[in-house]
């Protein structure tokens, strides 16, 4: 039997791309949820709520909104249905709900489902391990479309965490410098800098800079089509089916973990 994949927010931009990618992967679209008044793709079964969707699906993909993540994670755990979660900007409470769900079902939770971004995250950690924090300042610059509501982006935060891991610490312990304005004083040694740009319809651009007194290294990823996220998420859904409960990310899906 073909894998039945459900999609929350199926009427949105990502939902429509996911619908196409599910078909391209040879899986079955179990259905989706949609906000009242939205126009879902034609012929798509719309279920009354997330609880019904998880019950009808073998795996559910969620790219909706941070405010829904905790409820969707709980629905996944209650139904015993794996969850692929691509929503960024989660609160600590939502993060905890996702972790609890991962104790009962496989959850693939990633800041970015593009294969190239996940390679960049791996390289960022290795570069940070090789470049001393007291000599190389780490700065992360990201730009997204004007509709994006959270900043810095989830991918930018993931880059910061990768740098911190490479330096043997955490992002919280290393410290963050962002939103600089006015007389801020000299840059501190050790903190990781973030800058967020918003405008137009930029799909996603991320650059990690390591800046020293005598050289600068830049690691950049640009997404030109958000379909790359949909393709990666469907790949993660196929991978998650039949896995043991746990919290996974795209490194596991790509065989990099």
Buried (B, 14 or more C-beta within 10 A) or exposed (E): EEBBBBBBBBBBEBBBBBBBBBEEBEBBBBBBBBEEEEEBBEEBEBBEEBBBBBBBBBBBBBBBBBEBBBBBBBBBBBBEBBBBBBBBBBEEEBBEBBEBBBEBBBBBBBBBBBBEBBBBBBBBBEBBEEBEBEEBBBBBBBBBEEEBEBBBBBBBBBBBBBBBBBBEBEBEEBBBBBEEEEEEEEEEEBBBBBBBEBEEEBBBBBBBBBBEEEEEEEBEBEBEEBBBBBBBBBBBBBBBBEBEBBBBBBBBBBEEE
